[in-house]
Amino acid sequence: MGRILVIGAGMGAMAAAARLAVAGHRVTVYERAETYGGAVTRFERDGFAFDTGPGLLPLPAVYRDLFLKTGKQPLEEAVELVQVDPASRHVFPDGTDVLLPNASRAGTVDALNTALGSGAGDHWGDFLVRAREAWDRTRRPLLEEPLWKDWRVLGEREPYPAVPHKRLLRTRRASTLDEIAAWELRDPRLTALLDAHALAYGLDPRTTPASAAVLPYMEHAFGTWYVRGGIRELARAVYERCLARRVEFVFGTEVTGIVEKDGRAAGLELADKTVTEADHVVAGVDPVRLSGLTEHVLREDGDARPERMSPSSGRFTVLLALRGRRESGAAHRTVVHAPDRTAELDHLCRPAGSEEPARPTVTVLRPDDPALRPDDEHESVVLSAAAPVAPAGAAGWAAGDTADDRFADLLVSAAEAAVPGLRERLLWREVRTPGHSARETGAEGGAVPPPALAAADGRFLHPANTTRFPGLYLVGGWAHPGGGLPHAGMSGALVAGLIVEGQDFRGSQ
């Protein structure tokens, strides 16, 4: 079998490496950082530990499949999966407070009707039914198959169904999440609930296609899961599965170029000028960084595949070390919605630090996990919000001023609605900006890659896993099928299938 070199040790890259090794290939992963996991990182201090990337796992079946296909030990023996229930608590600007159950449409409808008023939950339940239709139409081409050669078909038609309008006696089809909210939900609190799913990936619901309705549907249909010990434990488990399959890892090593031979990718050049030959190269890095490694354009003449999406937004995170015991019954996840939607969304479109930020929608994660705290008399809490990407060359978020501290203060103020006595309990806080992510992951500006979405003329599709440079494949959040833990795992499955089965590969099962 062949020799395969992988650039980067992110979740998608490791998923591909494990599958390729099981198929008999000799796989070596080169990672410029000193550890694995990509954006799935951990911060530790004074006995506290925090996930600094994703804190919850949707669609765990992707990683169950990875473990099933790469060894006898199932995922549940490698990590402890816990279904989060309630799935989330939502605090709205008007003081409304609602707990939403995990993976229960009927329970969600009842909770919203009770908290927001009769009819509100029914509107949301009807929306989820339509979102399922969009999911059924796009799941296969956007998650389980290589990007179609005629990818324009995916951008031409909006898969979210048209809705009959009783007064107009006709149907109309929403083209954005904003239009879904205005035409179908008709309640600012339901709009905020929908917005939160887009903002988790730094997407502006005013311009995000209606097909993004699949994001809340995925959470509703497949549940919200937590990995005991933190999501970093999932990265550890995938890394150890790679080692068990004899994947070799070389950390602290910068790849400086992709070697060409006979018109195809044939190896890697490292920072020390060492050249390693390969039959295939798998790149789990931002295509902007990849463009510095090869002169080949990733866009095919006559088949203008989507190029890398422009940096959307990054993730701004505040880690809180608190004294005092977590109160009984506290929600694992609370979303505190922004008081001024327009100001929040406009802020995302401006350069980081360009002006006084608006208070964002803040997600508060409070896992009841002894592994993340020194003892039961303390608590670790993670606050996160979408934020503009980091300026080029910025040391933090906006170099030379206190924009990061001002924005962090807004997150902490919002979190007081979710954490009783937060200010009095605070021991210390650690601020992590998109600038930190840019340095650690190499993603331009620290941007968070969104999942691939249909419609919108293909603007929300990612580059295909294959390239015009034979022997070079793309994997991870900036390649098809896009960002998010499930999508990263699926990208690994797609790349492995393309290499092992070649042109005969039609997608994962």
Secondary structure, 3 states (H helix, E strand, C coil): CCEEEEECCEHHHHHHHHHHHHCCCEEEEEECCCCCECCCCEEEECCEEEECCCCCEECCHHHHHHHHHHCCCCHHHHCCEEECCCCEEEECCCCCEEEECCCCHHHHHHHHHHHHCCCHHHHHHHHHHHHHHHHHHHHHHHHHCCCCCCCHHHHHCCCCCCEEECCCCEEECCCEHHHHHHHHHCCHHHHHHHHHHHHCCCCCCCCCEHHHHHHHHHHHHHCEEEECCCCHHHHHHHHHHHHHCCCEEEECCCEEEEEEECCEEEEEEECCCCEEECCEEEECCCHHHHCCCCCCCCCECCECCCCCCCCCEEEEEEEEEEECCCCCCCCCEEEECCCCHHHHHHHHCCCCCCCCCCCCCEEEECCCCHHHCCCCCEEEEEEEEEEECCCCCCCCCCCCCCHHHHHHHHHHHHHCCCCCCHHHHEEEEEEECHHHHHHHHCCHHHECCCECCCCHHHCCCCCCCECCCCCEEECCCCCCCECCHHHHHHHHHHHHHHHHHHHHCCCCC
